[in-house]
Amino acid sequence: MHLRSPLIRHLILAWWVGLAASVCGKNILTHTDPMGEKLAITCPFDEAPNWCFLPMELQAENPGKNPADWQVSVSSADYFSGLNLHSSVGFRARPLDASRGSALVPMGSVTLAGNSFNSYNNFVRVEATRSGGGTGTSSINTNTRGSSQSYGSRTALLTAGVGGRLGPSSGTLFNHSQAPGDWRAYCGFHSLYISDTEWGELMPAARTAIKHWIRLGGRLLVMRTAAGKSLAEMGLPKSDSGQDTGGVSLGIVEETTNGDRSGLQGDNEKAMANDWVVRATSGLAVREWQGRDRSAFATPSAKVAAGFMLVVVLVFAILVGPLNVFVFAAARRRHRLFVTTPLISLAAGGLLVVSVILSDGIGGQGMRYVWLESGPGNDNTNYLVQHQHSRCGAMFATGFEIPEDAFFAPMMLDSGELSGSLTINLEPGKVKAGGPWFSSRRSQSFFLAAARPGRGRIEKSGPDERPVLTSAFDFPIDRIFWLAADGQTWWQAGAMAQGTATALQPCTAEEVQRALAAAAAHAPPEYGRDLTSAIRRPGYFLALANAITAIETHQSIRWQTHGFVTGPVVTP
């Protein structure tokens, strides 16, 4: 039978869109424009954390003969900090057909240091507009407390810190069958609670995304059923100690025999209260870290610039006053004031701009700390976590672009450090951020993460009593330490270039601890904890590399980079 009837085609398309929306999770917005073209937006998460790259599923019904172009915009307003964040994504619906797609849309508010209360002032607006058609709007809920929810036994749970603070956790139920396949969708959440049955029902892309998220700091708790598989049989990574459960890179994989989520409330909430993003961005910890590096952003020429500015003001007062009135435009030439006064003012303004540049310079100075871990076995991925702080002088471009698929979140300290109308738009292989992210004479801090494809690793050759290491990383290593498989013997070497075999020398655990303590003296607080865990992993290396390939943001900032590299030593 040929579907020639427009009514029949319309009914089938409407049924298809309705069926797709019914299995995709929480409905955010359904809009039908005057031409009969329909767009349904759903999200697998019931609630959103304060800052995240929110996954959305888009289903469109287009009964017309021409493609329908939709623009979905998300606006987040944090009235306390004055931050307005805007993101958008385009979607094209095929003619005479039902189309489906997915997208990540950045949204959220930020954390201010010193707040004694949780922020509940984040408003999120979703808008869908068809080219040449109408507009539909809706809103997204944020900051719902997990303790007030009824946890089912068949729906996975993600948890996050309320209001971006370290405190009672909040949670969101979500449809595990529609779990996102991009690891960035889970950033902003601290923990994922899922049964072994649900894990087996995940799509392969979702399982890979969750594994990436774990290595970058996420926590996975698997609830075992009576007939459930072991973690190894489920394809989950073993802990760094070789056990089924425990620390995995920067994250944690654990299991419990409870078949439901009845034990997730009460005291257990305290264990999951550290938001994945807030672990790196909570105000007081960031303030302590940044305070150590303030001297790095000092401007030695400030006193010279201040004296120069005083001279400019005095000369301007003399020129625009007595000299202008009695010499340049004397009594019979007063009409010259219309020329001389603007010229003197322009010259003084130009000199003041020069004094500001002498004081702050063009561009800015920054400090960034990068943690890189190479994936084990056949996992050709380098996992990066980066904290950076900078202070800008005179800036001519305030937006920036990250040339890879990365996640980032601002770290706010004081009101006014980051405010105004900002944009983040995700494109394949890049993140574009517009607006006053890097403003003149302002400080700014960011937390970034990336799962970067690459074969960077350390390879071992030679006998165990005379080990030789070769680096496959695309940057030089300043110093490297390796803990042998026996968990007792330490080896070290100095500078290593890519592809150059380097013989190791024995050293003591005390030497390693002193070197790492000195390197992390000015790093964010969690680096000390991560280094402590890293030096306990037999068969792993730990290296210092200040020329590490960092996650790039603004090109006008002169960065001082401190890199920490770790991962398993591979025997070819």
C-alpha positions as CSV (number, residue, x, y, z in Angstrom):
1,M,0.0,0.0,0.0
2,H,1.4,3.4,-0.9
3,L,1.1,6.1,1.7
4,R,-0.2,8.8,-0.7
5,S,-2.6,10.4,1.8
6,P,-1.1,13.3,3.7
7,L,-3.3,12.5,6.6
8,I,-2.0,8.9,6.9
9,R,1.6,10.1,6.6
10,H,0.9,12.7,9.3
11,L,-0.6,10.1,11.7
12,I,2.3,7.7,11.2
13,L,4.9,10.4,11.8
14,A,3.0,11.6,14.9
15,W,2.9,8.0,16.2
16,W,6.6,7.6,15.6
17,V,7.6,10.8,17.3
18,G,5.3,10.0,20.3
19,L,6.8,6.5,20.6
20,A,10.3,7.8,20.5
21,A,9.6,10.5,23.1
22,S,8.0,8.0,25.4
23,V,11.2,6.0,25.9
24,C,13.7,8.9,26.0
25,G,13.1,10.1,29.6
26,K,11.9,13.5,30.8
27,N,10.1,15.6,28.3
28,I,11.5,19.1,28.2
29,L,9.6,20.7,25.4
30,T,7.1,19.7,22.6
31,H,6.4,22.4,20.1
32,T,4.3,22.4,16.9
33,D,4.6,25.4,14.7
34,P,1.7,26.9,12.5
35,M,2.9,24.8,9.5
36,G,2.3,21.5,11.4
37,E,6.0,20.7,11.9
38,K,6.7,19.3,15.4
39,L,9.8,19.1,17.6
40,A,10.0,17.1,20.8
41,I,12.9,17.6,23.2
42,T,13.6,15.0,25.9
43,C,16.4,14.4,28.4
44,P,17.4,11.0,30.0
45,F,17.9,12.9,33.3
46,D,15.0,14.0,35.5
47,E,17.0,16.8,37.0
48,A,20.1,18.7,36.1
49,P,23.1,19.7,38.3
50,N,24.2,23.3,38.6
51,W,26.7,23.0,35.9
52,C,26.7,20.4,33.2
53,F,26.7,19.6,29.5
54,L,23.1,18.5,29.3
55,P,22.2,15.6,26.9
56,M,19.1,16.1,24.8
57,E,17.3,13.9,22.4
58,L,15.5,15.6,19.5
59,Q,12.6,14.1,17.6
60,A,11.1,16.0,14.7
61,E,8.0,15.4,12.6
62,N,8.0,17.2,9.2
63,P,5.0,16.6,7.0
64,G,6.2,19.2,4.5
65,K,8.1,18.7,1.3
66,N,11.1,20.8,2.3
67,P,13.6,20.3,5.1
68,A,12.7,22.0,8.4
69,D,15.7,23.7,10.2
70,W,15.3,24.0,14.0
71,Q,17.4,26.1,16.4
72,V,17.3,24.9,20.0
73,S,18.6,27.5,22.5
74,V,19.3,27.1,26.2
75,S,19.7,30.1,28.5
76,S,20.8,29.8,32.1
77,A,20.5,32.8,34.5
78,D,22.2,32.9,37.9
79,Y,20.8,36.0,39.6
80,F,23.2,35.9,42.5
81,S,26.5,35.9,40.5
82,G,25.1,37.9,37.5
83,L,26.1,35.1,35.1
84,N,24.0,34.5,32.0
85,L,25.0,31.5,29.9
86,H,23.6,30.9,26.4
87,S,24.1,27.8,24.2
88,S,22.4,26.6,21.0
89,V,22.3,23.7,18.6
90,G,20.9,23.3,15.2
91,F,18.8,20.4,13.9
92,R,17.5,19.6,10.4
93,A,14.4,17.5,10.0
94,R,14.1,15.6,6.7
95,P,11.0,16.3,4.5
96,L,8.0,13.9,4.7
97,D,9.8,12.0,7.4
98,A,10.4,11.7,11.2
99,S,14.0,12.6,12.2
100,R,15.9,11.9,15.4
101,G,19.2,13.3,16.8
102,S,21.0,14.0,20.0
103,A,23.0,16.9,21.3
104,L,25.0,18.2,24.3
105,V,24.0,21.7,25.5
106,P,26.1,23.5,28.2
107,M,24.1,25.0,31.0
108,G,24.3,26.0,34.6
109,S,25.5,28.5,37.3
110,V,28.8,28.8,39.1
111,T,30.1,28.6,42.7
112,L,31.0,31.6,44.7
113,A,33.5,31.3,47.5
114,G,32.4,31.9,51.1
115,N,28.7,31.4,50.6
116,S,27.1,29.9,53.7
117,F,24.0,28.8,51.8
118,N,23.0,26.7,48.9
119,S,22.2,28.5,45.6
120,Y,18.7,27.9,44.4
121,N,18.6,30.9,42.0
122,N,19.5,29.1,38.7
123,F,16.8,29.5,36.1
124,V,17.1,27.6,32.8
125,R,15.0,28.4,29.7
126,V,14.8,26.2,26.6
127,E,13.6,27.7,23.4
128,A,13.0,25.9,20.0
129,T,12.6,28.0,16.9
130,R,11.9,26.8,13.3
131,S,13.3,28.9,10.5
132,G,10.4,30.9,9.2
133,G,8.1,29.4,11.9
134,G,7.1,29.9,15.5
135,T,8.9,29.5,18.8
136,G,8.2,27.3,21.8
137,T,9.7,27.7,25.3
138,S,10.0,25.6,28.5
139,S,12.2,25.4,31.6
140,I,14.5,22.8,33.3
141,N,14.5,21.9,37.0
142,T,17.8,22.0,38.9
143,N,18.9,21.4,42.5
144,T,16.4,18.8,43.6
145,R,17.4,17.1,46.8
146,G,18.0,13.4,46.4
147,S,16.8,12.7,50.0
148,S,13.3,13.6,49.0
149,Q,13.1,11.3,46.1
150,S,11.7,7.7,46.0
151,Y,14.5,5.6,44.4
152,G,13.2,2.7,42.3
153,S,15.0,-0.6,41.8
154,R,15.0,-0.4,38.0
155,T,16.2,3.1,37.2
156,A,19.8,4.2,37.5
157,L,20.7,7.2,39.7
158,L,23.2,10.0,39.4
159,T,24.1,12.2,42.3
160,A,25.6,15.7,42.7
161,G,26.2,18.3,45.3
162,V,23.3,20.7,46.0
163,G,23.9,24.3,44.9
164,G,27.5,23.5,43.9
165,R,28.5,23.2,47.5
166,L,30.0,20.4,49.6
167,G,26.9,19.3,51.5
168,P,23.8,17.1,51.3
169,S,23.7,15.4,47.9
170,S,21.0,15.7,45.3
171,G,20.1,13.0,42.8
172,T,18.4,12.5,39.5
173,L,16.7,9.3,38.3
174,F,17.4,8.6,34.6
175,N,16.5,6.1,31.9
176,H,19.5,3.9,31.6
177,S,18.3,2.6,28.3
178,Q,18.9,6.1,27.0
179,A,22.2,6.7,28.8
180,P,24.3,9.2,26.8
181,G,27.3,8.0,24.8
182,D,29.4,11.1,25.5
183,W,31.4,11.1,28.7
184,R,30.9,14.9,29.1
185,A,27.2,14.3,29.8
186,Y,28.1,12.8,33.1
187,C,30.4,15.6,34.2
188,G,28.7,17.6,37.0
189,F,27.6,14.4,38.7
190,H,29.7,12.7,41.4
191,S,28.3,9.2,41.5
192,L,26.5,6.7,39.3
193,Y,24.5,3.9,41.0
194,I,23.4,1.2,38.7
195,S,22.5,-2.5,38.9
196,D,24.5,-5.2,37.1
197,T,21.4,-5.9,35.0
198,E,21.1,-2.3,34.0
199,W,24.8,-2.2,33.1
200,G,24.4,-5.1,30.8
201,E,21.5,-3.3,29.1
202,L,23.5,-0.1,28.3
203,M,24.6,0.6,24.8
204,P,28.3,0.1,24.1
205,A,28.9,3.8,23.6
206,A,27.3,4.5,27.0
207,R,29.5,2.0,28.7
208,T,32.6,3.5,27.1
209,A,31.5,7.0,28.1
210,I,31.0,5.9,31.7
211,K,34.5,4.3,31.8
212,H,36.0,7.5,30.5
213,W,34.1,9.5,33.2
214,I,35.4,7.1,35.9
215,R,39.0,7.6,34.9
216,L,38.5,11.3,35.0
217,G,37.1,11.3,38.6
218,G,33.7,9.7,38.6
219,R,32.5,7.1,41.1
220,L,30.5,4.0,39.9
221,L,28.7,1.8,42.4
222,V,27.3,-1.5,40.9
223,M,24.5,-3.2,42.8
224,R,24.9,-6.9,42.4
225,T,21.9,-9.2,42.1
226,A,21.9,-12.9,43.0
227,A,22.7,-14.1,39.5
228,G,24.8,-11.1,38.6
229,K,28.2,-11.2,36.9
230,S,31.4,-10.1,38.5
231,L,32.8,-6.7,37.7
232,A,35.5,-8.3,35.5
233,E,32.8,-10.2,33.6
234,M,31.0,-6.9,33.1
235,G,34.1,-5.4,31.4
236,L,34.7,-2.9,34.2
237,P,38.2,-1.8,34.8
238,K,40.0,-3.3,37.8
239,S,41.3,-1.0,40.5
240,D,44.9,0.3,40.5
241,S,45.7,-2.3,43.1
242,G,44.6,-5.1,40.8
243,Q,41.5,-5.8,42.8
244,D,37.9,-5.8,41.4
245,T,36.9,-2.7,43.4
246,G,38.7,0.4,44.5
247,G,40.4,3.4,42.9
248,V,40.6,3.5,39.1
249,S,42.8,6.4,37.9
250,L,41.1,9.4,39.6
251,G,37.7,7.6,40.0
252,I,36.3,4.7,42.0
253,V,34.5,1.5,41.0
254,E,32.7,-0.3,43.9
255,E,30.0,-3.0,44.3
256,T,27.4,-3.8,46.8
257,T,25.1,-6.8,47.2
258,N,22.1,-4.7,47.9
259,G,19.6,-5.2,45.0
260,D,17.9,-1.9,45.6
261,R,18.7,1.7,46.5
262,S,17.1,1.8,49.9
263,G,20.6,2.3,51.5
264,L,21.4,5.4,49.5
265,Q,19.8,7.8,51.9
266,G,21.0,8.9,55.4
267,D,24.6,8.4,56.2
268,N,25.5,7.1,52.8
269,E,24.7,10.5,51.3
270,K,27.7,12.0,53.0
271,A,30.0,9.7,51.1
272,M,28.6,10.9,47.8
273,A,28.3,14.6,48.5
274,N,31.5,15.6,46.6
275,D,30.2,16.8,43.3
276,W,32.5,15.7,40.4
277,V,33.0,19.3,39.3
278,V,32.8,20.9,42.8
279,R,35.7,18.6,43.9
280,A,37.8,20.9,41.8
281,T,35.9,24.1,41.9
282,S,34.5,24.7,45.4
283,G,35.3,28.2,46.4
284,L,37.4,27.9,49.6
285,A,39.7,25.3,48.2
286,V,40.3,27.3,45.0
287,R,40.9,30.4,47.0
288,E,43.6,28.7,49.0
289,W,45.2,27.4,45.9
290,Q,45.1,30.7,44.0
291,G,46.4,32.6,46.9
292,R,49.7,30.6,46.6
293,D,50.2,31.8,43.0
294,R,49.2,35.5,43.4
295,S,52.9,36.5,43.3
296,A,53.2,34.9,39.9
297,F,50.8,37.5,38.5
298,A,52.5,40.6,40.0
299,T,53.3,43.5,37.7
300,P,56.8,44.9,38.4
301,S,56.1,48.0,36.3
302,A,53.0,49.0,38.2
303,K,54.9,51.7,40.2
304,V,56.4,53.1,37.0
305,A,53.0,53.1,35.3
306,A,51.4,54.9,38.3
307,G,54.1,57.6,38.2
308,F,53.7,58.0,34.5
309,M,49.9,58.3,34.9
310,L,50.3,61.1,37.4
311,V,52.6,63.0,35.1
312,V,50.1,62.6,32.2
313,V,47.3,64.0,34.4
314,L,49.4,67.0,35.5
315,V,50.6,67.8,31.9
316,F,47.0,67.5,30.7
317,A,45.7,69.9,33.3
318,I,48.4,72.5,32.3
319,L,47.7,72.0,28.5
320,V,44.0,72.1,28.6
321,G,43.9,74.9,31.1
322,P,46.2,77.9,31.1
323,L,48.2,77.0,27.9
324,N,45.1,76.3,25.9
325,V,43.3,79.5,27.0
326,F,46.2,82.0,27.0
327,V,48.5,80.5,24.3
328,F,46.8,78.1,21.8
329,A,43.5,80.0,21.8
330,A,44.2,83.5,23.0
331,A,41.6,86.2,23.3
332,R,41.3,86.9,19.6
333,R,41.4,83.2,18.6
334,R,38.9,81.6,20.9
335,H,37.4,79.6,18.0
336,R,40.6,77.4,18.2
337,L,39.3,75.9,21.4
338,F,37.0,73.7,19.3
339,V,40.1,72.1,17.8
340,T,42.8,72.3,20.5
341,T,40.6,70.9,23.3
342,P,39.6,67.7,21.5
343,L,43.2,67.2,20.3
344,I,44.7,67.6,23.8
345,S,42.0,65.2,25.2
346,L,42.7,62.6,22.6
347,A,46.4,62.8,23.2
348,A,45.9,62.5,27.0
349,G,43.6,59.6,26.5
350,G,46.1,57.8,24.3
351,L,48.8,58.3,26.9
352,L,46.5,56.9,29.6
353,V,45.9,53.8,27.5
354,V,49.7,53.4,27.2
355,S,50.0,53.7,31.0
356,V,47.4,51.0,31.5
357,I,49.3,48.7,29.0
358,L,52.6,49.5,30.9
359,S,50.9,48.5,34.1
360,D,49.1,45.3,33.0
361,G,50.6,44.5,29.7
362,I,48.8,43.0,26.7
363,G,47.3,39.6,27.1
364,G,47.8,38.1,30.5
365,Q,49.7,35.7,32.8
366,G,48.5,32.3,34.0
367,M,49.3,29.2,35.9
368,R,48.0,25.8,35.0
369,Y,48.3,22.4,36.5
370,V,47.7,19.4,34.2
371,W,47.2,15.7,35.3
372,L,47.6,13.2,32.5
373,E,47.1,9.5,32.7
374,S,47.6,7.0,29.9
375,G,45.1,4.3,29.5
376,P,46.0,0.7,30.3
377,G,46.3,-2.1,27.7
378,N,44.6,-1.4,24.4
379,D,43.0,1.8,25.7
380,N,44.7,4.3,23.5
381,T,43.4,7.3,25.4
382,N,45.1,10.0,27.5
383,Y,42.9,11.3,30.3
384,L,43.6,14.9,31.2
385,V,42.4,17.0,34.2
386,Q,43.5,20.6,34.3
387,H,43.2,23.5,36.7
388,Q,44.2,27.0,35.6
389,H,44.1,30.5,37.0
390,S,45.1,33.7,35.1
391,R,45.0,37.4,35.3
392,C,44.4,39.5,32.2
393,G,45.9,42.9,31.3
394,A,44.6,44.6,28.2
395,M,42.5,42.1,26.2
396,F,41.3,42.6,22.7
397,A,39.5,39.3,22.4
398,T,37.7,37.9,25.5
399,G,36.3,34.6,24.0
400,F,38.3,31.5,23.3
401,E,38.2,28.1,21.6
402,I,39.2,24.7,22.9
403,P,40.5,22.7,19.9
404,E,39.2,19.3,21.1
405,D,36.2,17.6,22.7
406,A,36.6,18.8,26.2
407,F,34.6,19.7,29.3
408,F,35.2,22.9,31.3
409,A,33.6,24.7,34.2
410,P,34.4,28.2,35.7
411,M,35.8,28.4,39.2
412,M,34.3,31.5,40.8
413,L,35.8,33.2,43.9
414,D,34.1,36.6,44.2
415,S,31.1,38.3,42.8
416,G,32.1,40.1,39.6
417,E,35.0,38.0,38.6
418,L,32.9,36.4,36.0
419,S,29.6,38.0,34.9
420,G,27.7,39.2,32.0
421,S,26.3,37.3,28.9
422,L,28.4,34.3,28.0
423,T,28.1,31.6,25.3
424,I,29.3,28.0,25.0
425,N,28.6,26.1,21.8
426,L,29.9,22.6,21.1
427,E,31.0,21.5,17.6
428,P,32.7,18.3,16.5
429,G,36.3,18.5,17.8
430,K,36.0,21.9,19.4
431,V,34.4,24.0,22.1
432,K,33.6,27.7,21.4
433,A,33.2,30.1,24.2
434,G,32.1,33.7,23.5
435,G,31.6,36.7,25.7
436,P,33.7,38.2,28.6
437,W,35.4,35.0,29.8
438,F,38.8,36.7,29.7
439,S,38.1,40.3,30.5
440,S,40.7,43.1,30.8
441,R,42.1,43.6,34.3
442,R,40.1,40.6,35.7
443,S,41.1,37.2,37.1
444,Q,39.6,34.0,36.0
445,S,39.9,30.3,36.8
446,F,38.7,27.2,35.0
447,F,38.5,23.4,35.6
448,L,38.9,21.4,32.4
449,A,38.9,17.7,31.4
450,A,39.5,15.7,28.2
451,A,39.7,12.1,27.0
452,R,42.2,12.6,24.2
453,P,42.9,9.8,21.7
454,G,46.6,9.0,21.6
455,R,49.2,6.4,22.0
456,G,51.4,8.3,24.5
457,R,52.9,5.8,27.0
458,I,56.1,4.6,28.6
459,E,57.6,1.4,27.4
460,K,60.1,-0.8,29.3
461,S,63.0,-2.8,28.0
462,G,66.0,-4.6,29.5
463,P,66.0,-6.9,32.6
464,D,64.3,-5.9,35.8
465,E,67.6,-5.3,37.5
466,R,68.7,-2.8,34.8
467,P,65.4,-1.4,33.4
468,V,65.4,1.0,30.5
469,L,62.4,3.2,29.7
470,T,61.4,4.9,26.4
471,S,58.8,7.6,26.1
472,A,56.2,7.7,23.4
473,F,54.7,11.0,24.5
474,D,54.9,14.0,22.2
475,F,56.4,16.2,24.9
476,P,59.7,15.9,26.8
477,I,59.7,14.6,30.4
478,D,61.7,16.4,33.0
479,R,61.9,13.6,35.6
480,I,60.4,10.2,35.9
481,F,59.9,7.6,38.7
482,W,58.8,4.0,38.4
483,L,57.6,1.6,41.1
484,A,58.5,-2.0,40.1
485,A,56.0,-4.8,40.1
486,D,57.1,-6.0,43.5
487,G,55.7,-2.8,45.0
488,Q,58.9,-2.1,46.9
489,T,61.7,-1.1,44.5
490,W,61.8,2.5,43.1
491,W,63.7,3.7,40.0
492,Q,64.2,7.1,38.6
493,A,65.7,9.0,35.6
494,G,66.2,12.6,34.6
495,A,65.1,14.2,31.4
496,M,63.6,12.0,28.7
497,A,63.0,12.9,25.1
498,Q,60.5,11.2,22.9
499,G,61.8,7.9,21.4
500,T,65.0,8.0,23.4
501,A,65.8,4.9,25.6
502,T,66.8,6.0,29.1
503,A,68.5,3.8,31.7
504,L,67.0,4.1,35.2
505,Q,68.8,4.5,38.5
506,P,67.6,3.1,41.8
507,C,66.2,5.5,44.4
508,T,64.2,5.4,47.7
509,A,60.6,6.1,48.4
510,E,61.6,9.1,50.5
511,E,63.4,10.7,47.5
512,V,60.2,10.2,45.4
513,Q,58.0,11.8,48.1
514,R,60.3,14.8,48.5
515,A,60.4,15.5,44.7
516,L,56.7,15.2,44.3
517,A,55.9,17.3,47.4
518,A,58.1,20.1,46.0
519,A,56.4,19.9,42.6
520,A,52.9,20.0,44.1
521,A,53.7,22.7,46.7
522,H,51.6,25.3,44.7
523,A,49.1,22.9,43.1
524,P,45.4,22.6,43.9
525,P,44.8,20.6,47.1
526,E,43.5,17.4,45.4
527,Y,46.8,17.0,43.5
528,G,48.5,16.0,46.8
529,R,45.9,13.3,47.3
530,D,46.2,12.1,43.7
531,L,50.0,11.9,44.0
532,T,49.7,10.0,47.2
533,S,47.5,7.4,45.5
534,A,49.7,7.3,42.4
535,I,52.9,6.4,44.1
536,R,51.3,3.3,45.6
537,R,50.6,1.6,42.3
538,P,53.1,-1.2,41.4
539,G,54.1,-1.2,37.8
540,Y,53.1,2.5,37.2
541,F,55.3,5.4,36.5
542,L,54.9,9.0,37.7
543,A,56.7,11.8,35.8
544,L,57.0,15.6,35.9
545,A,56.7,17.3,32.5
546,N,56.3,21.1,32.4
547,A,56.1,21.0,28.6
548,I,53.1,18.8,28.6
549,T,50.5,19.2,25.9
550,A,47.8,21.0,27.9
551,I,44.2,21.7,27.1
552,E,44.4,25.0,25.3
553,T,42.1,27.9,26.0
554,H,43.0,31.6,25.4
555,Q,46.1,32.1,23.2
556,S,46.9,35.5,24.6
557,I,47.7,34.2,28.1
558,R,51.4,33.5,28.8
559,W,51.0,30.2,30.7
560,Q,53.3,28.6,33.3
561,T,52.5,24.9,33.0
562,H,53.1,22.2,35.6
563,G,52.5,18.7,34.3
564,F,52.1,15.4,36.2
565,V,52.0,12.3,34.0
566,T,51.2,8.7,35.1
567,G,50.1,5.4,33.8
568,P,51.2,1.7,33.5
569,V,54.6,0.9,32.2
570,V,54.2,-1.2,29.1
571,T,56.4,-4.1,28.0
572,P,56.2,-4.4,24.2
